Amino acid sequence: MTDPNITVQEEATVIEILSLLHPDAKKNSLRRMVDHGRVIADGVKVNRGNTKISPGTTITVLSKSDGDETTGKYKTTIPEPEVVYSDKSIIIVNKPAGLLSVATDRGEADTMFSRVFAWAWENGNTRAHLVHRLDRETSGCIIFARSTEIRDMLQEQFKDRSIERIYHAVVHRKPPTNSGVETGRIQEMKDKRMRLVPEGRRAGKSAITNWWLEDTGPEHSLIRIKIDTGRRAQIRLHMANLGCPVIGDTRHGFGKASINRLCLHATSLGFMHPNGKLMKVESPIPRQLISELKRRLG
């Protein structure tokens, strides 16, 4: 039998939501569900019955056997996020490569969202709201908001392309020029894969990738990238189209890298802070990527 769950329609406390799932239960019984680690909000264990839950959140109640007294599927402690910056409005973290930004339909317990969600409550008694995503294989800066109002304000900046997003990629070979702009349109196929639309056709969505050659190694190059649009797999598709696929790209490139990760990193974000001031945060290029840049093949 699957665990009972409910998707929140209006903001309410955990106890109020549990009362909808278990209308005949006493409040003390509902509080014990929370105390015993049986209440999960979007994959993250809830610790307090008076925690307010935002609309759209899925609350799941685990069986007694999956609570804190056993090693249930949600019992595993997730790592803390690497926080680059935080204040009363936003949290910016450095996402490691290989970690999902948010859970898929499979309900993964350990994601960047679940780590920040737990951290935000422990460090400010606030919720965390995902503003944007990075592909699972990509590392680097990602923003979370502490309220839905701030989330909406930041997402509007992504929509109007006023946020400056800088990436660094280690790619195969050296590009034909020292800089350029890739503008090929990108389309999502029925199998959910992304592809570049053949030139001259209007299918898909516009994608704009500005790039500059920043350094070269014996066999590879370091490319600085500024994206004006945020299509899924945009950088990987455009670098492959340039003839310089990102190292470690198993779908559009030449397969796995020696360092066993995609050599793509979200280096910095420039945006308007909710306080009205321009802000820029940075995450250094991982040493693994620099090692791959300097590696000589064969």
C-alpha positions in Angstrom: 0.0 0.0 0.0 1.4 3.4 -0.9 1.8 6.1 1.8 -1.1 8.5 2.0 -0.4 12.0 0.6 -2.0 15.3 -0.2 -1.0 18.3 -2.3 -1.6 21.5 -0.4 -4.1 23.9 -2.1 -3.9 26.8 0.5 -1.2 27.7 3.0 -1.7 25.9 6.2 0.2 24.3 9.1 1.3 20.7 9.1 -1.3 19.8 11.8 -4.1 21.4 9.8 -3.1 19.5 6.7 -2.8 16.2 8.6 -6.3 16.8 9.9 -7.6 16.7 6.3 -5.8 13.3 5.8 -7.0 11.9 9.2 -10.2 13.8 10.1 -11.0 11.4 13.0 -7.5 11.6 14.6 -6.8 13.7 17.7 -4.3 16.5 17.5 -1.9 14.7 19.9 -1.9 11.7 17.5 -1.1 14.0 14.6 1.7 15.6 16.5 3.2 12.2 17.3 3.3 11.5 13.5 5.5 14.6 13.1 7.6 13.8 16.2 8.3 10.2 14.9 9.5 11.4 11.6 6.6 10.2 9.6 5.6 13.5 7.9 7.4 14.4 4.6 7.1 17.7 2.7 8.3 17.4 -0.9 10.8 14.7 0.1 12.0 16.4 3.3 11.1 15.4 6.8 9.0 17.9 8.8 10.1 18.5 12.4 7.4 20.8 13.7 3.6 20.6 13.6 3.2 24.4 13.4 5.4 24.6 10.3 3.5 26.5 7.6 3.3 24.7 4.2 2.9 26.6 0.9 0.4 25.7 -1.9 1.7 23.1 -4.3 3.7 21.2 -1.7 3.0 17.4 -1.4 2.7 16.1 2.1 3.2 12.4 2.6 2.6 10.4 5.8 4.8 7.4 6.2 3.8 4.2 7.9 5.0 3.6 11.4 7.6 1.1 10.2 9.1 3.8 8.0 9.4 6.4 10.8 12.4 7.4 12.8 12.4 4.1 14.8 13.6 2.2 11.7 15.8 2.8 8.6 12.8 3.8 6.4 13.3 5.2 2.9 13.2 8.8 4.1 15.3 8.2 7.2 18.7 8.7 5.6 20.3 12.0 6.6 21.0 14.2 3.6 24.2 16.3 3.4 24.1 20.0 4.1 24.3 22.3 1.1 27.5 24.4 0.3 26.0 27.8 0.9 27.7 30.6 -1.1 25.5 33.4 0.2 22.4 33.8 2.3 20.3 36.5 3.9 16.7 37.0 4.9 15.5 36.9 1.3 17.6 34.5 -0.7 20.0 31.5 -0.4 22.6 30.8 -3.1 24.3 27.4 -3.1 27.0 25.6 -5.1 25.4 22.5 -6.6 27.6 19.5 -7.0 27.7 17.7 -10.3 25.5 14.6 -10.3 22.8 16.0 -8.0 19.3 16.7 -9.2 18.0 20.3 -8.6 14.6 18.9 -7.6 13.1 15.4 -7.4 11.5 13.7 -10.4 8.4 11.5 -10.4 10.6 8.8 -8.8 10.6 10.9 -5.6 14.4 11.1 -4.9 15.0 12.1 -1.3 18.4 13.7 -1.8 18.2 16.7 -4.1 19.6 20.2 -4.1 16.1 21.4 -3.1 15.7 19.0 -0.2 19.2 20.0 1.1 18.4 23.7 1.0 14.8 23.2 2.3 16.2 21.5 5.4 19.0 24.1 5.8 16.7 27.1 5.4 14.5 25.9 8.3 17.5 25.3 10.6 19.0 28.6 9.6 16.2 31.1 9.7 13.0 29.2 10.2 12.0 29.8 6.6 11.0 27.7 3.7 13.1 27.5 0.5 11.6 28.0 -3.0 13.4 26.9 -6.1 13.9 29.8 -8.5 15.7 28.0 -11.4 17.4 24.7 -12.1 20.7 23.3 -13.3 21.0 20.0 -15.2 21.9 17.1 -13.0 25.4 16.8 -14.6 26.1 20.6 -14.2 27.7 22.1 -11.1 27.6 25.6 -9.8 25.5 28.6 -8.6 21.8 28.1 -8.0 19.4 30.5 -6.3 16.6 29.8 -3.8 14.1 32.3 -2.4 12.8 32.3 1.2 9.3 33.3 0.1 7.0 32.9 -2.9 7.0 36.6 -3.5 10.7 36.8 -3.8 10.7 33.6 -6.0 8.3 35.2 -8.4 10.3 38.4 -8.5 13.5 36.6 -9.3 11.8 34.3 -11.9 10.6 37.4 -13.6 14.3 38.4 -14.1 15.0 35.1 -15.7 12.0 35.6 -17.9 13.0 39.0 -19.1 16.6 37.9 -19.5 18.0 40.5 -17.2 19.9 38.0 -15.1 23.6 37.5 -16.2 24.4 33.8 -16.2 28.0 32.8 -16.8 29.3 29.3 -17.2 32.7 27.7 -17.9 33.1 24.6 -19.9 36.1 22.5 -20.8 35.6 21.3 -24.4 37.3 19.1 -26.9 39.7 20.8 -29.4 40.0 24.5 -30.0 37.1 26.5 -31.6 37.7 28.1 -35.0 37.7 31.7 -33.6 38.3 33.3 -30.2 34.6 34.2 -29.6 31.2 33.9 -31.2 27.5 33.5 -30.7 25.5 30.3 -31.3 21.8 30.9 -32.1 20.5 27.5 -33.2 16.9 26.8 -32.1 16.3 23.9 -29.7 13.3 21.5 -29.8 12.2 18.9 -27.2 11.4 15.6 -28.9 8.7 13.1 -28.0 11.2 11.0 -26.1 12.1 14.1 -24.0 15.5 14.5 -25.7 16.6 17.9 -26.9 17.9 18.5 -30.4 19.0 21.4 -32.6 16.5 22.4 -35.2 17.9 22.2 -38.8 18.7 25.7 -40.1 15.8 27.4 -41.9 13.1 25.7 -39.9 11.0 27.5 -37.2 10.4 24.5 -34.9 11.5 24.6 -31.3 12.5 27.7 -29.3 15.2 30.4 -29.8 18.4 29.8 -27.9 21.3 32.3 -27.7 24.8 31.3 -26.4 27.6 33.8 -26.3 31.1 32.3 -25.9 34.8 33.3 -25.5 38.0 31.2 -25.6 39.6 31.8 -22.2 42.4 29.3 -22.1 43.8 26.3 -24.0 45.5 23.1 -23.0 47.4 20.4 -24.9 44.2 18.9 -26.3 41.3 20.9 -24.8 40.0 24.4 -24.4 38.3 26.4 -21.6 35.3 28.4 -22.8 33.6 31.2 -21.0 29.9 31.2 -21.8 27.1 33.7 -21.3 23.6 32.4 -22.0 20.7 34.8 -22.9 18.2 32.0 -22.9 18.0 28.9 -20.6 16.9 26.0 -22.7 17.6 22.5 -21.5 20.9 21.1 -22.8 21.5 24.5 -24.6 25.2 24.8 -23.9 26.0 21.2 -24.7 24.1 21.3 -28.0 25.6 24.6 -29.1 29.2 23.6 -28.2 28.7 20.3 -30.1 27.4 22.3 -33.1 30.6 24.4 -32.9 32.6 21.3 -33.2 33.8 21.4 -29.6 31.6 19.3 -27.5 31.8 19.6 -23.7 34.0 16.9 -22.2 32.0 14.3 -20.4 28.9 14.8 -22.5 27.6 11.3 -23.2 24.6 12.4 -25.3 26.0 15.1 -27.6 29.7 14.6 -27.2 32.3 11.8 -27.1 31.3 10.0 -24.0 32.5 9.9 -20.4 35.5 12.0 -19.2 38.4 10.7 -17.2 37.2 12.7 -14.2 33.7 11.0 -14.5 31.7 14.2 -14.8 30.4 16.7 -17.3 33.0 19.5 -17.5 30.4 22.3 -17.2 30.1 24.7 -14.3 27.8 27.6 -13.5 30.4 30.2 -12.5 28.4 33.3 -11.6 25.0 34.9 -11.4 24.4 38.7 -11.7 20.9 39.9 -10.7 18.8 42.5 -8.9 18.5 41.6 -5.3 15.0 42.0 -3.7 16.5 45.0 -1.8 16.9 46.8 -5.2 20.7 46.5 -5.4 22.6 44.8 -8.2 24.3 41.6 -6.9 26.8 39.2 -8.3 27.8 35.8 -6.8 30.6 33.5 -8.0 31.6 29.9 -7.7 35.2 29.1 -8.6 35.9 26.7 -11.5 36.3 23.2 -9.9 39.9 21.9 -9.9 38.8 18.8 -11.7 37.9 20.9 -14.7 41.3 22.6 -14.7 43.0 19.2 -14.4 41.1 18.0 -17.4 42.0 21.1 -19.4 45.7 20.5 -18.8 45.5 16.7 -19.5 47.4 15.4 -22.6 45.6 12.5 -24.4 47.4 9.3 -24.9 
